[in-house]
Amino acid sequence: MKFGKTLAERTLKEWRFYYVDYKELKKTIKKAKGLSIPKKELRTSFDAIIDNSEEKLSQFYHDKLSWATSYITTLEKRVEDLRESASEPGSPTSSLSSDASAFSIDFDTLSGSSPTGIADNLQIRLDKLSMHEKRNGDGAYLKDAYRRMGASKHFQDYIYAKKSLVTFAREIDLLLEFLEINKTAYYKILKKFDKHTGSNLLEERLEKILERNAFLNGVDLRNLKNTVQEYIDEISQLKPRLPNGWENRKVYTIGCFDLFHRGHQNVLLSLREFGAYVINLKPFADQIYVIPSTDPLQYIQSMVSDQDIANGSCCYARGDDMLNFPSREWVESVMPVHFVPRTEACSSTLIRTIYHADSDEIRQKAAFAKTRYDGKPIDENGNVLKLYV
């Protein structure tokens, strides 16, 4: 496969303005060949595009590095919150959790706030029941345990830490891939320039580019990735023990995915924490359905079976950018509702503005703009950039 096609396929929609302008550089070389432009004039045009690409690339990288470095404090806080909630009595790190005799087998004790206490108490209680009582009581006990687990601080701290860290690690991987493909683009286009002009520019020019843009080696990003991986390894040990059957639940979510991006992908991938069968969007789910309305109530009511509701074998999960989502009142009345943190600096509005704003100035501005809490691009006064002016 030709590199130009590879670059096009691997270009992230939101970052398209920041890549080496390989297509324009290639066009310049071909144009010069056909028009017999003097080598000096060609070199001037070629260098101008290279310099502009370097400037955009450097600005983008340092903006991202600044964001990533500051966001580490948010991740550290979420890990610390999890450490604290996991250290409470009944947590996996507490001696109580491994001592069955320390728990009461009264159902009333299930109202406690410790998620692992819920799971352990539930199991002890069920072990004491007769087979007949189990058949008639498991559903009620499990449904209650599922809701309490989902509402517990330990579980919520775990979900927020896990999703934030894993999403951040994916973002660092994307940035590392971004640097690598741009580094390759410089090499490829300089080699092409030499081939078509008979020059010997590659080695000298590439060395200077790499000196000016030492960040292309990705050292700082790899250091951040190592730090985050250590946190991921730690929080894996702090995951609360979940009630029986938790991992077999169906997970529902609703969203407007007309412009699908990595933020949606990150949310959908995180839904496996809540169950094994995700109902929403291929290829990140096991079943999908389309809602032809802005009011999803009657559609989700028809999707969820009475048996799943009765057995407590379903739940609903989504990003925390819309806590009061349409149909929440009914959904919450029949199943637990869970939230996960949204992906930073990523939104459909950002992509639409970059691609579809009615002026090139707005598109360029959005590409390098800061984003607010919901990922929408903002100007220096904090106002969301308008798609049309």
Secondary structure by P-SEA (a helix, b strand, c coil): ccaaaaaaaaccccccccccaaaaaaaaaaaaaaacccaaaaaaaaaaaaaaaaaaaaaaaaaaaaaaaaaaaaaaaaaaaaaaaaacccccccccccccccccccccccccccaaaaaaaaaaaaaaccaaaaaacaaaaaaaaaaaaaacaaaaaaaaaaaaaaaaaaaaaaaaaaaaaaaaaaaaaaaaaaaaccccccaaaaaaaaaacccccaaaaaaaaaaaaaaaaaaaaaccccccccccbbbbbbbbcccccaaaaaaaaaccccccccccccccccbbbbbccccaaaaaaaaccaaaaaacccccccccccccccaaaaaaacbbbbbbbccccccaaaaaaacccccaaaaaaaacccccccbbbbccccccccccc
